[in-house]
């Protein structure tokens, strides 16, 4: 419905000698008393316990996938392995009651490894970092309440890929020394390689990359990571009698033994003195932002995998993740996110609802309380191999070649994000990447907004091929300046947004056209409110 505004009409001579009449854009505001265009469709919400048989089976599979990852990520972060198990258990038990994502699984994520490493070192204390994790959870809850989940889409894809690639590189270089049985960094490897640990790592990598090609690869319960843990633990036990191959106690997982009380006594606790420390708040903001981005990206990916084609509400997921991070930080666990590896295993195992994530969380609690002696038989070299595979998946060569093929507008933000993350830290690197990405977007939008051609009547046609904004104003001015005296010109902005700055530029050109004997016709652009010369 058109609504008259009472604005003055404006006309310009066109190339045929008739008059083109301009009227203000039609208002789309709703008429008072008319029904609201917003229609709420209430869909029945499926119960978390609607598919018990499928979800119990899937939950067991996810547990078997998550167990080595929880241990490995904690070790990669330089924190006690039990902190990874606590995080996985909290993510599995807390999130399903709040989230409405049917298939997403929450736990410690490889994407936060470099943050934990850097922030624990910067704060000088794991206890202070746990306070930051708790605060990060509260910040995520606020983000969920403010419905900010949708804004994760503003981060350019190239920046996200660069961030994940940099995380993968960090994981690999941190795990290579562990993989060869060396305590320290890459510089300590030469001359200190442990033969037994190296053999376990090589065997583990062969299993991880070759398992799917064996007849057993189709059995959901037998995840490659689980086979690595079992096989390497058995082989490490066999190496025990050898002076050259046997592992030392510090080359094994170390989970506190003695039941619930011993576990509770061994868990680190947040230091609430950090609530007044700016560095702790900066760490909290870093964790909250990166964990939220990783969660929302995983959420989108899992929704695509869902055979029932359901959509997960992102703001509700932020509330759930915030609650989990608050609890995890309070109990001494790592920060958590929704993670695609475990979620993908959930889908592949036939999971249907949130009960599968809940089952996996309960089983992690059982493992950490009652199976500590078995967990302590796992060699760190095997977990290093699992993490190296995770790191390689994040920064695989195909990712780099794809960015090269996409051109400089995608390659530059990607590469600069990687360099910034590796030389600064994750949050600063992402900020630098976003700035560079936005810079390229602005540059692209400042060029080629208008295409010059000749129409069937022989007139010069200037057609907008994208929105005309102040960013594209220089190129539009240049195109208008190229019009020779005495020409016929058609300026066509049909279907594109043209901002006021560009309209004033066109109005000024039209006002000067009679002096230069230029005949102008305008299509699809409302110039009724455009003042000549920008109102000066």
C-alpha positions in Angstrom: 0.0 0.0 0.0 1.4 3.4 -1.0 1.2 6.2 1.6 1.4 9.8 0.5 3.9 11.8 2.4 3.1 15.3 1.2 6.7 15.8 0.0 7.2 18.1 -3.0 7.5 16.5 -6.4 10.7 16.8 -8.4 11.2 16.5 -12.2 14.2 16.3 -14.5 14.3 16.5 -18.3 14.9 13.2 -19.9 16.4 12.2 -23.2 13.0 12.0 -24.9 11.9 15.5 -24.0 9.2 14.3 -21.6 9.1 14.8 -17.9 10.1 12.1 -15.3 8.2 12.6 -12.1 9.9 11.5 -8.8 7.9 10.7 -5.7 9.2 9.8 -2.3 9.8 6.1 -1.5 6.7 4.2 -0.4 6.5 3.9 3.3 6.4 0.4 4.8 5.3 1.5 8.2 2.3 -0.5 9.4 -1.1 1.3 9.6 -2.4 2.0 13.0 -4.8 -0.7 14.0 -3.7 -3.1 11.3 -2.6 -6.6 12.4 1.1 -7.0 13.2 3.1 -8.6 10.4 4.9 -10.7 13.0 3.3 -14.2 13.3 4.5 -16.4 16.1 4.4 -20.1 15.3 4.6 -22.2 18.4 6.2 -25.6 17.6 6.0 -28.4 20.0 9.3 -28.9 21.8 10.7 -32.4 21.7 11.5 -33.9 25.1 15.2 -34.5 26.0 14.2 -38.1 26.8 12.1 -38.8 23.7 14.6 -41.3 22.2 16.2 -43.1 25.1 17.5 -46.1 23.2 19.2 -44.2 20.4 20.6 -41.5 22.8 22.1 -44.0 25.3 24.0 -45.7 22.5 25.1 -42.4 21.0 26.1 -41.0 24.5 28.4 -44.0 25.1 30.0 -43.4 21.7 30.5 -39.7 22.4 32.0 -40.5 25.8 34.6 -42.8 24.2 35.5 -40.1 21.7 35.5 -37.3 24.4 37.6 -39.1 27.0 40.9 -38.9 25.2 40.2 -35.4 23.9 39.3 -34.0 27.4 42.6 -35.4 28.8 44.7 -34.4 25.8 43.3 -30.8 25.6 44.0 -30.3 29.3 47.6 -31.5 28.9 48.0 -29.3 25.9 46.8 -26.4 28.0 49.4 -27.1 30.6 46.8 -27.8 33.3 46.0 -31.0 35.3 44.3 -33.6 33.2 41.4 -33.7 35.7 40.5 -30.2 34.8 39.7 -31.4 31.2 37.6 -34.2 32.6 35.7 -31.9 34.9 35.0 -29.5 32.0 33.7 -32.3 29.8 31.5 -33.6 32.6 30.1 -30.1 33.3 29.5 -29.5 29.6 27.7 -32.8 29.3 25.5 -32.4 32.5 24.7 -28.7 32.6 24.2 -27.7 29.0 21.5 -30.2 27.9 19.1 -28.8 30.6 19.3 -25.3 29.2 20.3 -25.6 25.6 17.7 -26.3 22.8 20.3 -27.7 20.5 19.4 -31.4 20.1 22.7 -32.8 18.9 25.4 -30.4 20.0 27.9 -31.7 22.6 29.9 -29.4 24.9 33.3 -29.8 26.4 36.9 -28.4 26.4 37.8 -27.3 22.9 41.1 -27.3 21.1 40.2 -23.8 19.9 40.7 -22.4 23.4 44.1 -24.1 24.0 46.2 -21.2 23.0 44.1 -18.9 25.1 44.5 -21.0 28.2 48.2 -21.4 27.7 48.7 -17.6 27.2 46.4 -16.4 29.9 47.6 -18.8 32.6 51.1 -17.7 31.9 50.1 -14.0 31.8 48.1 -14.2 35.1 50.8 -16.4 36.7 48.2 -18.7 38.3 45.7 -21.3 37.2 43.5 -20.2 40.1 43.2 -16.7 38.6 42.4 -18.1 35.2 39.6 -20.2 36.7 38.2 -16.9 38.0 38.4 -15.6 34.5 36.6 -18.7 33.2 33.8 -18.2 35.8 33.5 -14.5 34.7 33.5 -15.5 31.1 30.5 -17.7 31.8 28.6 -14.8 33.4 29.5 -12.6 30.4 28.1 -15.3 28.0 24.9 -15.4 30.0 24.6 -11.6 29.6 25.3 -12.0 25.9 22.5 -14.5 25.7 20.0 -12.3 27.6 20.9 -9.4 25.2 20.3 -11.7 22.2 23.7 -11.1 20.8 24.1 -14.6 19.3 23.2 -13.4 15.8 26.2 -10.9 15.7 28.7 -13.7 15.5 27.9 -13.7 11.8 29.7 -10.3 11.5 33.1 -11.9 11.9 34.5 -12.5 8.4 34.9 -16.1 7.3 38.6 -15.5 6.4 39.3 -14.3 9.9 37.6 -17.3 11.6 39.6 -19.7 9.3 42.8 -17.8 10.1 42.0 -18.0 13.9 41.4 -21.8 13.7 44.5 -22.3 11.5 46.7 -20.4 14.0 45.2 -22.5 16.9 46.1 -25.6 14.9 49.7 -24.5 14.4 50.0 -23.6 18.1 48.7 -27.1 19.1 51.1 -28.9 16.8 54.2 -27.1 17.9 53.3 -27.5 21.6 52.7 -31.2 21.2 55.7 -32.2 19.1 58.0 -32.2 22.1 55.5 -34.3 24.1 55.2 -36.7 21.1 58.9 -37.5 21.2 59.1 -37.7 25.0 60.8 -34.3 25.6 60.0 -32.0 28.5 60.2 -28.4 27.2 59.9 -26.7 23.8 61.0 -27.4 20.2 64.5 -26.3 21.1 64.9 -29.1 23.6 64.2 -31.9 21.2 67.6 -32.3 19.6 69.5 -35.0 21.4 66.7 -35.7 23.9 64.3 -37.8 21.8 62.8 -40.7 23.7 62.6 -43.8 21.5 59.6 -45.4 23.3 57.5 -42.3 23.3 58.3 -41.6 19.6 57.3 -45.2 18.6 54.0 -44.8 20.5 53.3 -41.5 18.7 54.0 -43.0 15.3 51.8 -46.0 16.0 49.1 -43.7 17.2 49.2 -41.5 14.1 49.1 -44.6 11.9 45.9 -45.7 13.7 44.3 -42.3 13.6 44.8 -41.8 9.9 44.4 -45.5 8.8 41.6 -46.8 11.1 38.7 -45.7 8.8 40.3 -47.8 6.0 40.1 -51.0 8.0 37.0 -53.2 8.3 36.6 -52.0 11.9 36.3 -48.4 10.8 32.5 -48.8 10.4 31.9 -49.8 14.0 30.7 -46.6 15.8 31.9 -47.8 19.3 35.5 -48.1 18.1 36.6 -44.5 17.6 40.2 -44.1 16.4 41.1 -42.0 19.4 39.9 -44.7 21.8 41.9 -47.4 19.9 44.9 -45.2 20.1 44.5 -44.9 23.9 44.0 -48.7 24.4 46.8 -49.8 22.0 49.4 -47.3 23.2 48.6 -48.1 26.9 49.1 -51.8 26.2 52.3 -51.2 24.3 53.7 -48.8 26.9 53.1 -51.5 29.5 55.0 -53.9 27.4 57.9 -51.4 27.1 58.1 -51.2 30.9 60.9 -53.8 31.2 63.1 -52.0 28.7 65.6 -49.4 29.7 65.5 -47.7 26.3 61.8 -47.9 25.5 60.2 -47.7 29.0 58.4 -44.5 29.9 59.1 -42.5 33.0 56.1 -41.7 35.4 55.9 -38.1 34.1 55.2 -39.4 30.6 51.8 -40.7 31.7 48.5 -39.1 32.5 48.2 -38.2 36.2 44.6 -38.2 37.6 44.2 -38.1 41.4 43.2 -41.4 43.0 41.3 -42.1 46.1 37.7 -41.4 45.2 35.5 -38.3 45.4 37.2 -36.7 48.5 40.7 -37.1 47.0 39.5 -35.7 43.7 37.8 -32.7 45.4 41.0 -32.0 47.3 43.1 -32.2 44.1 41.0 -29.9 42.0 42.2 -26.3 41.7 39.9 -23.5 42.8 39.2 -20.0 41.5 41.0 -17.2 43.3 38.3 -14.6 43.9 40.9 -11.9 44.6 41.1 -11.8 40.8 37.7 -10.1 40.6 39.4 -6.8 41.1 42.2 -7.4 38.7 41.9 -5.9 35.2 44.0 -8.7 33.7 41.5 -11.3 34.9 38.6 -9.4 33.3 40.5 -9.1 30.0 41.1 -12.8 30.1 37.4 -13.3 30.8 36.4 -11.2 27.9 38.8 -13.1 25.6 37.4 -16.5 26.7 33.8 -15.3 26.4 34.2 -13.9 22.9 36.2 -16.7 21.4 34.2 -19.4 23.1 31.0 -17.9 21.9 32.2 -17.6 18.3 33.4 -21.2 18.3 30.1 -22.4 19.9 27.9 -20.6 17.4 30.0 -21.8 14.4 29.7 -25.4 15.7 26.0 -24.9 16.3 25.5 -23.9 12.6 27.6 -26.9 11.5 25.7 -29.4 13.7 22.3 -28.1 12.5 23.4 -28.9 9.0 24.2 -32.4 10.0 20.9 -33.0 11.8 18.9 -35.6 9.9 15.7 -34.1 11.3 16.7 -30.6 10.0 16.1 -28.7 13.3 17.4 -25.2 14.0 19.1 -24.4 17.3 18.4 -21.0 18.9 21.8 -19.3 19.3 20.9 -17.0 22.2 19.6 -19.9 24.2 22.9 -21.7 23.5 24.9 -18.8 24.9 22.9 -19.0 28.1 23.7 -22.7 28.3 27.3 -22.3 27.6 27.6 -19.4 30.0 26.1 -21.5 32.8 28.5 -24.4 32.0 31.5 -22.1 32.0 30.5 -20.6 35.3 30.2 -24.0 36.9 33.3 -25.4 35.2 35.4 -22.4 36.4 34.0 -22.8 39.9 34.8 -26.5 40.1 38.3 -26.2 38.6 37.6 -27.1 35.0 38.6 -25.7 31.7 36.4 -23.3 29.7 34.0 -25.2 27.4 32.4 -24.6 24.0 30.1 -26.6 21.7 32.6 -28.8 19.8 32.1 -30.2 16.3 34.2 -33.3 16.7 32.1 -34.7 19.5 28.9 -33.4 18.0 29.7 -35.0 14.7 30.3 -38.3 16.5 26.9 -37.9 18.2 25.2 -37.5 14.8 27.1 -40.4 13.3 26.2 -42.7 16.3 22.5 -42.0 15.8 21.9 -39.5 18.5 18.5 -37.8 18.4 18.1 -35.5 21.4 20.1 -33.8 24.3 20.0 -37.0 26.4 23.0 -38.3 24.4 25.1 -35.4 25.6 23.8 -35.9 29.2 24.8 -39.6 29.1 28.3 -38.7 27.9 28.7 -36.2 30.8 27.5 -38.8 33.4 30.0 -41.3 32.0 32.8 -38.8 32.3 32.0 -38.3 36.0 32.0 -42.1 36.5 35.4 -42.3 34.7 37.1 -39.6 36.7 35.7 -40.9 40.1 36.1 -44.7 39.6 38.5 -45.3 36.8 41.5 -43.0 37.7 43.9 -46.0 37.9 43.1 -47.0 34.3 43.4 -43.4 33.1 46.8 -43.1 34.6 48.0 -46.0 32.3 47.6 -43.7 29.2 50.9 -42.4 27.9 51.0 -38.7 27.0 52.6 -39.5 23.7 49.3 -41.1 22.6 47.3 -38.0 23.5 49.9 -35.8 21.8 49.2 -37.8 18.6 45.5 -37.2 19.0 46.1 -33.5 19.4 48.5 -33.3 16.5 45.7 -34.8 14.3 43.3 -32.2 15.7 45.8 -29.4 14.9 46.4 -30.7 11.4 42.7 -30.7 10.8 42.5 -27.1 11.8 45.4 -26.0 9.5 45.4 -28.5 6.7 47.1 -27.5 3.4 43.8 -27.5 1.5 42.6 -24.6 3.7 45.6 -22.5 2.6 45.3 -23.4 -1.1 41.6 -22.5 -1.0 42.3 -19.1 0.4 44.9 -18.5 -2.3 42.4 -19.4 -5.0 39.8 -17.0 -3.5 42.2 -14.0 -4.1 43.7 -11.3 -2.0 40.5 -10.1 -0.4 40.2 -13.5 1.4 43.9 -14.4 1.6 45.2 -11.3 3.2 42.8 -11.2 6.2 43.4 -15.0 6.6 47.2 -14.7 6.6 47.3 -11.6 8.7 45.0 -13.1 11.3 47.3 -16.2 11.6 50.4 -13.9 11.9 48.7 -11.7 14.5 47.5 -14.6 16.6 50.9 -16.3 16.6 52.8 -13.1 17.4 50.3 -11.3 19.7 47.5 -13.4 21.3 44.2 -14.9 20.1 41.9 -11.9 20.9 44.2 -9.3 19.6 44.9 -11.4 16.5 41.2 -11.8 15.8 40.7 -8.0 16.3 43.5 -7.3 13.8 42.0 -9.7 11.4 38.5 -8.2 11.6 40.0 -4.7 11.0 41.9 -5.9 8.0 38.8 -7.8 6.7 36.6 -4.7 7.2 39.2 -2.7 5.4 39.0 -5.0 2.4 35.2 -4.8 2.4 35.3 -1.0 2.4 37.9 -1.0 -0.4 35.8 -3.4 -2.5 32.7 -1.3 -1.9 34.5 1.9 -2.9 35.2 0.5 -6.3 33.0 -0.5 -9.2 29.7 0.5 -7.7 28.6 1.9 -11.1 29.0 0.3 -14.5 29.2 2.4 -17.7 27.8 1.2 -21.0 25.7 2.4 -23.9 21.9 1.8 -24.0 20.0 0.9 -27.2 19.1 4.5 -27.8 22.8 5.5 -27.9 22.8 7.2 -24.5 25.5 6.6 -21.9 24.1 4.3 -19.2 25.5 4.5 -15.7 24.0 1.5 -13.8 24.5 0.8 -10.2 25.5 -2.8 -9.7 25.6 -2.5 -5.9 24.4 -0.2 -3.2 25.6 3.4 -3.6 27.0 4.6 -0.3 29.5 7.3 0.7 32.2 4.7 0.3 31.6 4.5 -3.5 31.1 8.3 -3.8 34.6 8.9 -5.2 34.2 6.4 -8.0 30.7 7.7 -8.8 32.1 11.3 -9.0 34.8 10.1 -11.3 32.3 8.4 -13.6 30.1 11.5 -13.8 33.2 13.7 -14.5 33.9 11.5 -17.6 30.6 12.5 -19.2 31.4 14.8 -22.1 29.4 18.0 -22.9 26.3 17.3 -25.0 25.9 13.7 -24.1 22.7 11.9 -23.2 22.9 10.1 -19.8 20.8 7.5 -18.0 21.5 7.0 -14.3 19.9 3.7 -13.2 19.8 2.7 -9.5 16.8 0.4 -9.7 16.8 -2.2 -7.0 19.8 -0.8 -5.1 20.1 1.2 -2.0 21.4 4.7 -2.7 22.3 6.8 0.3 21.8 10.5 0.7 25.4 11.5 0.0 25.2 9.8 -3.4 21.8 11.3 -4.1 23.2 14.8 -3.5 26.1 14.1 -5.8 23.7 13.1 -8.6 21.4 16.1 -7.9 24.4 18.4 -8.2 25.4 16.8 -11.5 21.8 17.2 -12.8 21.7 20.8 -11.8 24.8 21.5 -13.7 23.7 19.4 -16.8 21.9 22.3 -18.7 25.0 24.4 -18.6 26.9 21.6 -20.3 24.0 20.7 -22.7 23.8 17.2 -21.0 20.4 15.5 -21.1 19.8 13.3 -18.0 17.3 10.6 -17.2 17.2 8.9 -13.8 15.6 5.6 -12.9 15.0 4.0 -9.6 16.5 6.8 -7.5 14.3 9.2 -5.4 15.9 12.7 -5.5 13.0 14.5 -3.9 15.0 15.3 -0.7 18.4 15.7 -2.3 19.8 19.2 -2.2 22.2 20.5 -4.8 25.7 20.9 -3.6 25.0 19.0 -0.3 23.1 21.9 1.2 26.1 24.2 1.2 
